[in-house]
Amino acid sequence: MEYAEVSAHTILHHLKQPELWQERGRRYFFCDDPGCDVVYFGDDGSVILKSQLRTTVGVKEAGDDSPLCYCFDITRAAALADPALKDSVVEKTRQGLCSCETSNPSGRCCLKDFPKA
């Protein structure tokens, strides 16, 4: 399995207690496996669990009220109920109004996670 690399900046944004985290690795990765409590892990062997974050990690939660788009506060249920929300996010992203690298725990854009029409 291949995991996406994330910046220390992204991790710090989501930690409950960022002042306690000591960045030691050169590279950190995001685990998107819903059955795993690990959210981030480093090439130094460090791990950060869901319980250490202040942010709910949508891909690790089964409920429809879990976050899908962190920049514009859209849940999975809202995206299913109103497919036009994706068009709005696409437009706002084109305008540079998103902050995916920090807002989304994965450090990437949410658009690929929207339900297919």
Buried (B, 14 or more C-beta within 10 A) or exposed (E): EEBEEBEBEBBEBBBEEEEEBEEEBEEBBBBBEEEEEBBBBBEEEBEBEBEBBEBBBBBBBEEEEBBBBBBBEBBBEBBEEEEEBBEEBEEBBEEEEBEBBBBBBBBBBBBEBBEEE
